[in-house]
Amino acid sequence: MFSRILIANRGEIAVRIIHTCQRMGVETVAVFSEPDREALHVRLADAAVCVGPAESARSYLHIPSIVSAAEIANVEAIHPGYGFLAENAHFADICRSLDIEFIGPLSHAMEAMADKSQARAVAEKGGVPILPGSDGPVADDDEAIAVVHRIGYPVMIKACAGGGGRGVRVARNDASLRSGLVQARAEAEAAFGDGSIYIEKLLDRPRHIEVQVLADNHGNAVHLGERDCSIQRRKQKLCEESPSPTLDGRTRRHLCEAGLAVASACGYTNAGTVEFLYQDGQFYFLELNARIQVEHPVTELVTGIDIVEEQLRIASGEQLRHRQRDIAFRGHAIECRINAEDPDRNFAPCPGIIRLFVDPVGEGVRMDSHAYSGYVVPPHYDSLIGKMVAHGATRAEAIARMQRALAELVVDGIKTTVPFHRALMANHRFTNNEFDLNFVDEFLGS
Amino acid sequence: MSVDRIRELLEIMESHGLAELELQEGEFKVRLCKEQRQVAGAPAGAMAPLATSAYGEQASQGQAPDQTDLESIKSPIVGTFYMAPAPDAEAFVHMGSHVTEETIVCIVEAMKVMNEVKSGVCGVIAEVLVENGEAVEYGQPLFLVKQE
């Protein structure tokens, strides 16, 4: 096991990783940008290094600064968290070339799945269903039209270098396809430095269901069940749960096996998530996320497995300690992402000082947050200030605990999405499992 | 003016983070002043010491003395500080050296890249705050310069 690691991240995930390291006796080194000097992850770590100014490009994303900090702090490994450099194969290579382990998959697996159109081909080769669509990137508009006429409208135009719902456009006819192609290429070029796009059939009422996988460097792999992340606003997840209330046992088994098949097909190791769309009893591979995900706590509460611990163990060369048949799934867990945003003003970000922060306590409630009374939420980074997670023996019990916890949570001084989540937990379509990816937009529209 | 009214005003001060509030209502005038307390929580401090590394002391070293003509030269990058361009070469500067904005005062090495650090200020080196080969972080004061 590593004796000291650096966490190349900030916010709640940096705190979360430090917590597991402290339990395991692994020393931690935090990095921070100047506005994050008073951040919780800095206070908790054994050592902390300022790596740059506010702009992520010059601090959290700045590879020479992160690697330099790792060198002077003499760490054995780097945990990249999620976002930032977590799926940067070049960064992983640099770390490993300097004998610093990157806690994540090998870069060839990352690269194989980073191009979203190529990832489809990998899944298909692994025997996993994919949505009808183009065979890789479309070379020009004529090819796009040919693909669309083969698979039928409506379709999604997606950036090959995108992912996470970014750089996606919908086209319902030839006119919107042509204009969509132009815009999508331009956006993809601007956002990812790569204008290539591919096309996929659009499902009209899908659920987003993903499978958590763990694979070691010795050929062993397990799944930790699935998560339903259909509660999304503008392709951003707001609320996730495990298990998915919509799957029957047989479909769940097939889905989880498909997740393992995709991971195996690309030589994936460490923790990863295989995302699917599910509609009318059929699931289709979407993408593989080569990192720990924001919503991993719901899986942890249902399985009792600490995914960060597993990541550290796998990265340090250990064999997986769990066989598939040892993994038990107990009860139901739900996570609500608490963002510093004003739901009454179109979810506008609300940075500022949190005058009073009180997180809920008690049975079945877990709050992953970096907030504290007096903390200043900076404007430079994403707006997630905490993840409220509730567990219960049943979905109804988890919802009841979440309602209690949301009512107890105090975040004074800034606006948050708590009122949205309280309304969501009370909404009959949510509680009766009558929702899909379109639900939040319909729910907010009313 | 009732006590309840004053309590209301105190709540308004608290919830809006006010230090002082003065209000006239009819014949009554009240002025409420909050005593400014220093926040007790100290920052963790850059580079708290690890068991095997002593670079925690630097957090307290970079304090500029109470002289307004002293300017600090800060590290532009995290890395290792070197006084000279090569191990057996002359140091770029030392105490008493005259510097202009363009004078190279040291090197901070990051990932095998030797970043030359320019003074940025005009004056005389009053103090060298770090030692050769020490780890430094972004923004850490390296030199104090008495400005001319």
Chai-1 contact restraints between the chains, C-beta under 6 A:
chainA,res_idxA,chainB,res_idxB,connection_type,confidence,min_distance_angstrom,max_distance_angstrom,comment,restraint_id
A,E38,B,P43,contact,1.0,0.0,6.0,A-B,restraint_1
A,V42,B,A44,contact,1.0,0.0,6.0,A-B,restraint_2
A,R43,B,A44,contact,1.0,0.0,6.0,A-B,restraint_3
A,D46,B,L50,contact,1.0,0.0,6.0,A-B,restraint_4
A,A47,B,M47,contact,1.0,0.0,6.0,A-B,restraint_5
A,A47,B,A48,contact,1.0,0.0,6.0,A-B,restraint_6
A,A47,B,L50,contact,1.0,0.0,6.0,A-B,restraint_7
A,V49,B,V78,contact,1.0,0.0,6.0,A-B,restraint_8
A,V49,B,E137,contact,1.0,0.0,6.0,A-B,restraint_9
A,C50,B,A46,contact,1.0,0.0,6.0,A-B,restraint_10
A,C50,B,E137,contact,1.0,0.0,6.0,A-B,restraint_11
A,C50,B,Y138,contact,1.0,0.0,6.0,A-B,restraint_12
A,C50,B,G139,contact,1.0,0.0,6.0,A-B,restraint_13
A,V51,B,V78,contact,1.0,0.0,6.0,A-B,restraint_14
A,V51,B,Y138,contact,1.0,0.0,6.0,A-B,restraint_15
A,G52,B,Y138,contact,1.0,0.0,6.0,A-B,restraint_16
A,P64,B,A110,contact,1.0,0.0,6.0,A-B,restraint_17
A,P64,B,M111,contact,1.0,0.0,6.0,A-B,restraint_18
A,S65,B,V78,contact,1.0,0.0,6.0,A-B,restraint_19
A,V67,B,M111,contact,1.0,0.0,6.0,A-B,restraint_20
A,S68,B,V78,contact,1.0,0.0,6.0,A-B,restraint_21
A,S68,B,G79,contact,1.0,0.0,6.0,A-B,restraint_22
A,S68,B,A110,contact,1.0,0.0,6.0,A-B,restraint_23
A,S68,B,M111,contact,1.0,0.0,6.0,A-B,restraint_24
A,A69,B,V78,contact,1.0,0.0,6.0,A-B,restraint_25
A,I72,B,A135,contact,1.0,0.0,6.0,A-B,restraint_26
